[in-house]
Amino acid sequence: MTSSTPRTDVVSLIQHPRSQVLVIGGGINGAATFRELALQGVDVTLIERGDYISGSSAASSHMIHGGIRYLENGEFRLVREAVQERNRLLKTAPHYVKPLQTTIPIFSLFSGIAAAPLRFLTHKQSSTTERGALLIKVGLALYDSFSRDGGSVPRHEFHGRRKSLAHQPALNPDLKYTATYYDAVMVHPERLGLDVLLDGVAAGGRAANYVEAVGAVDGGVLVRDLVTGDEFVLSADVVVNTSGPWTDLTNGALGAPTTFMGGTKGSHIVVDNPELLAATKGRELFLENADGRVVLVCPIKGRVLIGTTDVDADPRDPMIETDEDTDYFFKLVSRVFPGVALDRSQIVFTYAGIRPLPRHDDEAPGFVSRDYRIEKSNFGGSPLLSLVGGKWTTFRALGEHMTNDVLAILKRARTASTTTLSIGGGVGFPTTEPTRNDWIQSHAVGVSRSRVAELLTRYGTRATEFIAAIIEGNDVALRTAPNYTTTELDHLVRTESVVHLIDVLLRRTDLAFIGAVTGPMIDELATIVGGSLGWTSEQCAAEIVATREILTTMHGQAFTEQAAVAG
């Protein structure tokens, strides 16, 4: 499937085959490093073998969090950094990162205390008991201590059975306590990651998706355009490998083999269950099984996200959520909300991914470090920096760290800080009801207030680009997704590096995530996307087949022929 129109981002790479830095991998950590380097005025190029934010970065639990359970691993540095970055993202990306109240149902007072020192010291066995109130109280007190930066989020609270059930009546009445604290949720991770990348492009960086590093030629990186099959060589003073779980495979392709990685699979399901959604009372639930494993239940976009698992995995294998995963999720949710009926027919979307964790041999998956490190080696006579680890919450700090290492190699000084720099549509984003109303009113010229509000929610203040396109175009609501319009989709496709139809359904919009995709919707979107990209009728038909196949086999979706109203 190829476009009839040459991709301008690939043409730009071919015309500028050498740069100071080549970043391989366009997940969130590669995008953050790319943005950071571009903002320092470094000549930087990024390539991604799939779509941007499509690998591990697309398989997150949608959480921006400090990682309270990492405290028992002794990862205090990581938790401190993550809490600080969470607080920063609430300010720099308020369009996509929102405060989220989180509640832990607790069924015992002392459970887990005896095992905690062993888990902390050895990491050789996973927890076999759930944590009790005393252990959780100590952890949350320490967690709060890392968040003293002016009160970005409230401190934790403990409640007994009576008050807990008054707040959330659907909880299991056998519980003894609940602990409630605040973290944050990403309402659309893929769009947040795209904003990070687009900031880098705006600062002068060059990037192209569906371009894979496949080998080495005379000190350069041989890359292949996966759309056309064309190959060309890119070279740089420094090569940065941020390909996540595939870091060792990338280094192997470059002739610089490594054995850094040892990822684990995380699965999730999204359910359309109004009773469960109501039972959450708008809170995330942090659930522990009797074996000590953790599952999160998060209300989001009118659905409930449930995940995740933590099982050793091979990055060469496809990551698919299984029936066994579903059984595990359902069993745990039913323990905490015994009166809520769950059924497989309510699952509207499934997904799984592999975490970019370091090699861990006999260490239990749940205790593998979530921290990151940068490994330095050589490729073709140039420095090769390989990222090992990394998580969504710390992407900015990680990009800053990687950039500092690169700047030291290039003997350049840092010229800009991203610590408080707003991201993409977070620039000038109105965070109160009065300022939001003012923003909507001032931009509702030639476009209705309701449409402006919708675009502001969807894109942050980047909505101005879409408003301008809508005013100039012949805007018509989609038949199968009336909250989207033809001009909006056309602008999105033309400006956001869309290559395949699946890019739109999975990452540029949340249509697949909320279970809104139907057969007619795929057909309608294929016509719009194909018109924007110059597809032939044969290419359009092939994209429809490929999209159906991906959504069916990788995301558990069964299509109806009846169009649904989609947000």
C-alpha positions as semicolon CSV with decimal commas, in nm:
position;residue;x (nm);y (nm);z (nm)
1;M;0,000;0,000;0,000
2;T;0,170;0,315;-0,117
3;S;0,058;0,672;-0,150
4;S;0,039;0,830;-0,492
5;T;0,198;1,142;-0,339
6;P;0,563;1,130;-0,215
7;R;0,587;1,177;0,160
8;T;0,745;1,515;0,227
9;D;0,898;1,400;0,557
10;V;1,083;1,116;0,382
11;V;1,189;1,347;0,099
12;S;1,335;1,580;0,362
13;L;1,543;1,295;0,507
14;I;1,673;1,195;0,165
15;Q;1,769;1,554;0,089
16;H;1,946;1,589;0,427
17;P;2,104;1,247;0,487
18;R;2,350;1,369;0,749
19;S;2,268;1,527;1,084
20;Q;2,437;1,579;1,415
21;V;2,209;1,329;1,588
22;L;2,000;1,041;1,455
23;V;1,730;0,915;1,692
24;I;1,601;0,565;1,612
25;G;1,259;0,505;1,766
26;G;0,955;0,734;1,777
27;G;0,788;0,622;2,097
28;I;0,743;0,873;2,376
29;N;1,105;0,861;2,492
30;G;1,242;0,901;2,140
31;A;0,998;1,186;2,076
32;A;1,099;1,354;2,403
33;T;1,470;1,326;2,320
34;F;1,403;1,457;1,968
35;R;1,209;1,757;2,104
36;E;1,473;1,832;2,364
37;L;1,758;1,821;2,111
38;A;1,573;2,031;1,854
39;L;1,501;2,295;2,117
40;Q;1,876;2,321;2,182
41;G;1,929;2,399;1,813
42;V;2,085;2,059;1,743
43;D;2,046;1,926;1,388
44;V;1,846;1,614;1,471
45;T;1,663;1,348;1,271
46;L;1,420;1,087;1,404
47;I;1,296;0,772;1,233
48;E;1,028;0,530;1,350
49;R;0,965;0,191;1,187
50;G;0,591;0,205;1,258
51;D;0,363;0,494;1,336
52;Y;0,466;0,742;1,603
53;I;0,369;0,635;1,958
54;S;0,255;0,297;1,829
55;G;0,468;0,040;2,014
56;S;0,503;0,017;2,390
57;S;0,395;0,381;2,420
58;A;0,051;0,290;2,282
59;A;0,003;0,011;2,536
60;S;0,008;0,216;2,855
61;S;-0,242;0,217;3,140
62;H;-0,303;0,588;3,065
63;M;-0,151;0,678;3,401
64;I;0,087;0,960;3,483
65;H;0,200;0,850;3,826
66;G;0,488;0,828;4,069
67;G;0,456;0,453;4,101
68;I;0,375;0,401;4,466
69;R;0,443;0,028;4,445
70;Y;0,799;0,094;4,326
71;L;0,880;0,209;4,679
72;E;0,901;-0,150;4,798
73;N;1,158;-0,207;4,523
74;G;1,369;0,064;4,681
75;E;1,340;0,285;4,371
76;F;1,317;0,608;4,566
77;R;1,501;0,816;4,304
78;L;1,258;0,705;4,034
79;V;0,949;0,767;4,248
80;R;1,070;1,114;4,345
81;E;1,145;1,204;3,983
82;A;0,815;1,056;3,863
83;V;0,608;1,247;4,120
84;Q;0,783;1,569;4,025
85;E;0,729;1,503;3,654
86;R;0,363;1,418;3,719
87;N;0,319;1,756;3,885
88;R;0,495;1,930;3,596
89;L;0,283;1,756;3,332
90;L;-0,034;1,869;3,508
91;K;0,088;2,222;3,433
92;T;0,265;2,180;3,096
93;A;0,015;1,942;2,932
94;P;-0,318;2,024;3,100
95;H;-0,507;1,945;2,777
96;Y;-0,423;1,574;2,805
97;V;-0,304;1,520;3,165
98;K;-0,571;1,554;3,434
99;P;-0,569;1,498;3,813
100;L;-0,723;1,164;3,909
101;Q;-0,839;1,054;4,250
102;T;-0,723;0,699;4,321
103;T;-0,865;0,465;4,586
104;I;-0,710;0,147;4,726
105;P;-0,959;-0,096;4,887
106;I;-0,785;-0,263;5,183
107;F;-0,897;-0,593;5,335
108;S;-0,652;-0,634;5,624
109;L;-0,451;-0,435;5,876
110;F;-0,115;-0,613;5,898
111;S;-0,093;-0,822;5,580
112;G;0,234;-0,800;5,387
113;I;0,445;-0,655;5,667
114;A;0,643;-0,974;5,729
115;A;0,711;-1,024;5,358
116;A;0,799;-0,662;5,281
117;P;1,165;-0,673;5,394
118;L;1,224;-0,989;5,191
119;R;1,070;-0,835;4,880
120;F;1,269;-0,516;4,934
121;L;1,604;-0,690;4,983
122;T;1,592;-0,980;4,736
123;H;1,341;-0,909;4,455
124;K;1,367;-1,283;4,387
125;Q;1,003;-1,361;4,447
126;S;0,683;-1,181;4,378
127;S;0,456;-1,092;4,663
128;T;0,230;-1,374;4,774
129;T;0,007;-1,163;4,996
130;E;-0,172;-0,836;4,950
131;R;-0,057;-0,527;5,135
132;G;-0,239;-0,434;5,453
133;A;-0,338;-0,092;5,586
134;L;-0,021;-0,028;5,787
135;L;0,210;-0,101;5,494
136;I;0,002;0,112;5,258
137;K;-0,011;0,397;5,513
138;V;0,369;0,404;5,535
139;G;0,400;0,397;5,154
140;L;0,154;0,681;5,102
141;A;0,317;0,898;5,367
142;L;0,649;0,857;5,187
143;Y;0,476;0,916;4,852
144;D;0,331;1,245;4,977
145;S;0,676;1,355;5,094
146;F;0,800;1,345;4,734
147;S;0,522;1,580;4,620
148;R;0,592;1,896;4,819
149;D;0,619;2,144;4,536
150;G;0,337;2,379;4,618
151;G;0,044;2,139;4,643
152;S;-0,010;2,014;4,286
153;V;-0,228;1,738;4,430
154;P;-0,387;1,686;4,773
155;R;-0,233;1,455;5,031
156;H;-0,368;1,104;5,086
157;E;-0,660;1,015;5,314
158;F;-0,753;0,698;5,503
159;H;-1,111;0,595;5,574
160;G;-1,271;0,310;5,764
161;R;-1,537;0,074;5,628
162;R;-1,838;0,296;5,702
163;K;-1,709;0,612;5,535
164;S;-1,557;0,412;5,249
165;L;-1,890;0,250;5,167
166;A;-2,066;0,585;5,200
167;H;-1,837;0,722;4,929
168;Q;-1,852;0,412;4,707
169;P;-2,147;0,189;4,802
170;A;-2,066;-0,076;4,538
171;L;-1,738;-0,171;4,709
172;N;-1,711;-0,509;4,878
173;P;-1,855;-0,464;5,230
174;D;-1,587;-0,700;5,365
175;L;-1,320;-0,433;5,322
176;K;-1,170;-0,276;5,633
177;Y;-1,031;0,052;5,498
178;T;-0,972;0,255;5,187
179;A;-0,677;0,478;5,112
180;T;-0,728;0,761;4,866
181;Y;-0,459;0,968;4,697
182;Y;-0,414;1,161;4,374
183;D;-0,217;1,081;4,062
184;A;-0,305;1,178;3,705
185;V;-0,451;1,028;3,390
186;M;-0,360;1,081;3,024
187;V;-0,687;1,109;2,840
188;H;-0,514;1,042;2,506
189;P;-0,151;0,922;2,533
190;E;-0,094;0,894;2,160
191;R;-0,197;1,252;2,097
192;L;0,019;1,375;2,385
193;G;0,316;1,192;2,234
194;L;0,239;1,337;1,893
195;D;0,234;1,687;2,043
196;V;0,581;1,624;2,190
197;L;0,710;1,514;1,850
198;L;0,546;1,802;1,663
199;D;0,713;2,044;1,905
200;G;1,045;1,899;1,791
201;V;0,953;1,938;1,426
202;A;0,845;2,298;1,487
203;A;1,186;2,361;1,647
204;G;1,364;2,245;1,332
205;G;1,397;1,869;1,371
206;R;1,326;1,624;1,087
207;A;1,118;1,312;1,149
208;A;0,959;1,035;0,945
209;N;0,745;0,740;1,048
210;Y;0,732;0,401;0,872
211;V;1,108;0,422;0,815
212;E;1,310;0,135;0,962
213;A;1,680;0,102;1,044
214;V;1,773;-0,225;0,873
215;G;2,154;-0,229;0,859
216;A;2,485;-0,045;0,842
217;V;2,668;0,090;0,538
218;D;3,010;0,261;0,560
219;G;2,949;0,402;0,905
220;G;2,594;0,510;0,822
221;V;2,254;0,360;0,902
222;L;2,079;0,185;0,614
223;V;1,708;0,265;0,639
224;R;1,406;0,144;0,447
225;D;1,090;0,338;0,367
226;L;0,831;0,073;0,456
227;V;0,571;0,243;0,237
228;T;0,767;0,235;-0,089
229;G;1,040;-0,017;-0,009
230;D;1,308;0,235;-0,106
231;E;1,636;0,226;0,089
232;F;1,881;0,506;0,164
233;V;2,157;0,583;0,414
234;L;2,145;0,828;0,705
235;S;2,453;0,926;0,903
236;A;2,513;1,128;1,219
237;D;2,778;1,232;1,467
238;V;2,579;1,056;1,741
239;V;2,323;0,775;1,707
240;V;2,060;0,743;1,979
241;N;1,867;0,417;2,007
242;T;1,529;0,470;2,175
243;S;1,352;0,172;2,021
244;G;1,230;0,045;2,357
245;P;1,192;-0,333;2,395
246;W;1,346;-0,367;2,048
247;T;1,671;-0,191;2,147
248;D;1,879;-0,510;2,124
249;L;1,722;-0,600;1,789
250;T;1,800;-0,253;1,654
251;N;2,160;-0,267;1,774
252;G;2,192;-0,613;1,621
253;A;2,073;-0,480;1,286
254;L;2,340;-0,209;1,310
255;G;2,609;-0,469;1,370
256;A;2,651;-0,362;1,733
257;P;2,478;-0,647;1,924
258;T;2,369;-0,598;2,286
259;T;2,175;-0,790;2,551
260;F;2,028;-0,505;2,754
261;M;1,656;-0,578;2,737
262;G;1,411;-0,815;2,907
263;G;1,056;-0,687;2,869
264;T;0,727;-0,805;3,015
265;K;0,381;-0,808;2,859
266;G;0,107;-0,582;2,988
267;S;-0,254;-0,639;2,876
268;H;-0,562;-0,420;2,908
269;I;-0,932;-0,432;2,831
270;V;-1,181;-0,149;2,784
271;V;-1,538;-0,224;2,887
272;D;-1,866;-0,048;2,824
273;N;-2,038;-0,126;3,154
274;P;-2,244;0,165;3,295
275;E;-2,282;-0,010;3,630
276;L;-1,905;-0,047;3,676
277;L;-1,849;0,308;3,553
278;A;-2,096;0,438;3,812
279;A;-1,938;0,221;4,083
280;T;-1,600;0,390;4,038
281;K;-1,754;0,729;4,129
282;G;-1,507;0,890;3,890
283;R;-1,207;0,744;4,072
284;E;-0,936;0,509;3,962
285;L;-0,930;0,192;4,172
286;F;-0,595;0,041;4,265
287;L;-0,682;-0,324;4,319
288;E;-0,465;-0,591;4,476
289;N;-0,527;-0,959;4,430
290;A;-0,470;-1,200;4,717
291;D;-0,138;-1,289;4,547
292;G;-0,017;-0,928;4,570
293;R;-0,049;-0,848;4,198
294;V;-0,196;-0,510;4,106
295;V;-0,470;-0,416;3,859
296;L;-0,599;-0,065;3,791
297;V;-0,961;0,015;3,709
298;C;-0,991;0,359;3,552
299;P;-1,302;0,546;3,430
300;I;-1,218;0,717;3,102
301;K;-1,416;0,852;2,806
302;G;-1,739;0,695;2,931
303;R;-1,575;0,352;2,945
304;V;-1,372;0,163;3,208
305;L;-1,009;0,068;3,141
306;I;-0,884;-0,240;3,328
307;G;-0,522;-0,353;3,336
308;T;-0,251;-0,469;3,352
309;T;-0,058;-0,796;3,353
310;D;0,316;-0,840;3,407
311;V;0,447;-1,151;3,230
312;D;0,784;-1,215;3,064
313;A;0,763;-1,164;2,686
314;D;0,973;-1,175;2,369
315;P;0,973;-0,849;2,164
316;R;0,968;-1,053;1,843
317;D;0,624;-1,191;1,927
318;P;0,294;-1,005;1,873
319;M;0,143;-0,879;2,198
320;I;-0,223;-0,982;2,228
321;E;-0,460;-0,969;2,523
322;T;-0,579;-1,325;2,596
323;D;-0,885;-1,496;2,744
324;E;-0,668;-1,585;3,044
325;D;-0,592;-1,215;3,096
326;T;-0,963;-1,135;3,079
327;D;-1,049;-1,404;3,334
328;Y;-0,790;-1,261;3,570
329;F;-0,926;-0,906;3,534
330;F;-1,288;-1,013;3,578
331;K;-1,210;-1,222;3,887
332;L;-1,031;-0,936;4,060
333;V;-1,290;-0,670;3,972
334;S;-1,566;-0,901;4,097
335;R;-1,384;-0,940;4,427
336;V;-1,382;-0,564;4,482
337;F;-1,724;-0,490;4,323
338;P;-1,914;-0,814;4,392
339;G;-2,248;-0,672;4,288
340;V;-2,134;-0,559;3,943
341;A;-2,191;-0,808;3,663
342;L;-1,913;-0,828;3,402
343;D;-1,957;-0,996;3,068
344;R;-1,724;-1,048;2,772
345;S;-1,981;-0,889;2,543
346;Q;-1,911;-0,558;2,723
347;I;-1,545;-0,554;2,612
348;V;-1,515;-0,296;2,334
349;F;-1,136;-0,286;2,293
350;T;-0,834;-0,487;2,403
351;Y;-0,465;-0,417;2,373
352;A;-0,132;-0,544;2,496
353;G;0,228;-0,429;2,473
354;I;0,574;-0,511;2,597
355;R;0,747;-0,294;2,856
356;P;1,102;-0,175;2,775
357;L;1,247;-0,326;3,092
358;P;1,611;-0,422;3,148
359;R;1,724;-0,783;3,135
360;H;1,632;-0,938;3,469
361;D;1,720;-1,310;3,459
362;D;1,561;-1,472;3,769
363;E;1,421;-1,151;3,918
364;A;1,042;-1,157;3,943
365;P;0,878;-0,946;3,665
366;G;0,694;-0,725;3,915
367;F;1,022;-0,628;4,077
368;V;1,223;-0,545;3,766
369;S;1,340;-0,185;3,783
370;R;1,117;0,069;3,609
371;D;1,404;0,317;3,617
372;Y;1,609;0,396;3,308
373;R;1,975;0,407;3,218
374;I;2,178;0,506;2,912
375;E;2,434;0,261;2,775
376;K;2,721;0,401;2,568
377;S;2,898;0,210;2,291
378;N;3,010;0,274;1,933
379;F;2,864;0,239;1,587
380;G;3,071;0,300;1,276
381;G;3,320;0,508;1,470
382;S;3,048;0,728;1,619
383;P;2,901;0,718;1,971
384;L;2,590;0,501;2,009
385;L;2,365;0,576;2,307
386;S;2,108;0,307;2,390
387;L;1,818;0,373;2,623
388;V;1,732;0,090;2,861
389;G;1,401;0,127;3,044
390;G;1,185;0,435;3,074
391;K;0,818;0,503;3,146
392;W;0,558;0,751;3,029
393;T;0,560;0,968;3,339
394;T;0,932;1,047;3,323
395;F;0,963;1,105;2,947
396;R;1,061;1,471;2,978
397;A;1,327;1,409;3,243
398;L;1,459;1,114;3,045
399;G;1,481;1,322;2,726
400;E;1,663;1,591;2,921
401;H;1,910;1,335;3,059
402;M;1,974;1,181;2,715
403;T;2,015;1,526;2,561
404;N;2,267;1,630;2,824
405;D;2,475;1,323;2,737
406;V;2,452;1,405;2,366
407;L;2,541;1,770;2,421
408;A;2,850;1,664;2,618
409;I;2,962;1,448;2,325
410;L;2,897;1,732;2,078
411;K;3,069;1,978;2,314
412;R;2,766;2,205;2,308
413;A;2,600;2,394;2,590
414;R;2,233;2,364;2,679
415;T;2,043;2,670;2,562
416;A;1,685;2,593;2,667
417;S;1,503;2,422;2,952
418;T;1,182;2,222;2,912
419;T;1,111;2,197;3,286
420;T;0,820;2,440;3,268
421;L;0,775;2,457;2,888
422;S;0,421;2,377;2,779
423;I;0,368;2,095;2,533
424;G;0,177;2,134;2,206
425;G;-0,185;2,221;2,266
426;G;-0,106;2,280;2,632
427;V;0,034;2,624;2,547
428;G;-0,215;2,878;2,679
429;F;-0,470;2,605;2,755
430;P;-0,754;2,743;2,971
431;T;-0,771;2,544;3,295
432;T;-1,070;2,708;3,465
433;E;-1,431;2,729;3,356
434;P;-1,427;3,110;3,310
435;T;-1,104;3,107;3,104
436;R;-1,232;2,812;2,902
437;N;-1,555;2,996;2,824
438;D;-1,358;3,306;2,726
439;W;-1,132;3,102;2,496
440;I;-1,428;2,936;2,329
441;Q;-1,611;3,265;2,285
442;S;-1,310;3,441;2,133
443;H;-1,255;3,162;1,878
444;A;-1,620;3,102;1,788
445;V;-1,603;3,317;1,475
446;G;-1,737;3,135;1,172
447;V;-1,756;2,817;1,385
448;S;-2,015;2,733;1,650
449;R;-1,929;2,747;2,019
450;S;-2,005;2,378;2,060
451;R;-1,767;2,290;1,776
452;V;-1,490;2,509;1,921
453;A;-1,540;2,345;2,262
454;E;-1,516;2,002;2,104
455;L;-1,194;2,087;1,919
456;L;-1,041;2,247;2,230
457;T;-1,106;1,928;2,426
458;R;-0,966;1,714;2,147
459;Y;-0,652;1,911;2,051
460;G;-0,592;2,168;2,322
461;T;-0,505;2,511;2,186
462;R;-0,384;2,347;1,865
463;A;-0,756;2,361;1,793
464;T;-0,686;2,698;1,631
465;E;-0,526;2,517;1,335
466;F;-0,837;2,304;1,287
467;I;-1,071;2,602;1,330
468;A;-0,884;2,788;1,054
469;A;-0,907;2,486;0,823
470;I;-1,278;2,445;0,893
471;I;-1,352;2,810;0,819
472;E;-1,173;2,781;0,484
473;G;-1,315;2,440;0,388
474;N;-1,646;2,279;0,304
475;D;-1,704;2,115;0,640
476;V;-1,947;1,824;0,662
477;A;-2,011;1,596;0,961
478;L;-1,917;1,233;0,907
479;R;-2,215;1,004;0,868
480;T;-2,070;0,733;1,094
481;A;-1,889;0,962;1,342
482;P;-2,086;1,288;1,347
483;N;-1,861;1,452;1,608
484;Y;-1,585;1,451;1,346
485;T;-1,601;1,634;1,015
486;T;-1,450;1,594;0,671
487;T;-1,234;1,907;0,691
488;E;-1,109;1,817;1,040
489;L;-1,005;1,469;0,923
490;D;-0,845;1,604;0,608
491;H;-0,641;1,856;0,808
492;L;-0,540;1,588;1,057
493;V;-0,425;1,352;0,782
494;R;-0,229;1,620;0,596
495;T;-0,051;1,766;0,900
496;E;0,003;1,472;1,135
497;S;0,201;1,222;0,926
498;V;-0,085;0,979;0,871
499;V;0,026;0,696;0,643
500;H;-0,234;0,424;0,698
501;L;-0,603;0,422;0,787
502;I;-0,526;0,241;1,113
503;D;-0,317;0,542;1,223
504;V;-0,635;0,748;1,235
505;L;-0,850;0,495;1,418
506;L;-0,595;0,390;1,680
507;R;-0,382;0,698;1,743
508;R;-0,503;1,025;1,592
509;T;-0,853;0,964;1,730
510;D;-0,997;0,750;2,011
511;L;-1,262;0,588;1,791
512;A;-1,124;0,235;1,832
513;F;-1,050;0,278;2,203
514;I;-1,411;0,361;2,291
515;G;-1,546;0,082;2,070
516;A;-1,713;0,312;1,818
517;V;-1,567;0,157;1,503
518;T;-1,808;-0,009;1,262
519;G;-1,774;-0,150;0,913
520;P;-1,939;0,156;0,757
521;M;-1,710;0,386;0,958
522;I;-1,399;0,213;0,823
523;D;-1,533;0,253;0,470
524;E;-1,622;0,620;0,517
525;L;-1,289;0,708;0,678
526;A;-1,100;0,520;0,407
527;T;-1,262;0,743;0,146
528;I;-1,165;1,062;0,332
529;V;-0,812;0,952;0,423
530;G;-0,756;0,808;0,077
531;G;-0,870;1,134;-0,082
532;S;-0,623;1,330;0,130
533;L;-0,334;1,093;0,054
534;G;-0,411;1,025;-0,311
535;W;-0,490;0,654;-0,280
536;T;-0,614;0,457;-0,577
537;S;-0,931;0,250;-0,537
538;E;-0,712;-0,060;-0,502
539;Q;-0,507;0,101;-0,226
540;C;-0,822;0,214;-0,049
541;A;-0,965;-0,139;-0,059
542;A;-0,639;-0,284;0,073
543;E;-0,635;-0,037;0,361
544;I;-0,990;-0,137;0,457
545;V;-0,893;-0,506;0,466
546;A;-0,575;-0,437;0,664
547;T;-0,758;-0,218;0,915
548;R;-1,026;-0,475;0,980
549;E;-0,759;-0,743;1,026
550;I;-0,558;-0,538;1,279
551;L;-0,862;-0,439;1,485
552;T;-0,994;-0,796;1,487
553;T;-0,676;-0,989;1,564
554;M;-0,488;-0,738;1,781
555;H;-0,770;-0,550;1,956
556;G;-1,056;-0,795;1,991
557;Q;-1,306;-0,591;1,793
558;A;-1,603;-0,743;1,615
559;F;-1,768;-0,512;1,364
560;T;-2,133;-0,437;1,323
561;E;-2,260;-0,289;0,999
562;Q;-2,470;-0,037;1,192
563;A;-2,301;0,299;1,235
564;A;-2,258;0,425;1,590
565;V;-2,246;0,778;1,722
566;A;-1,881;0,841;1,812
567;G;-1,719;1,110;2,019
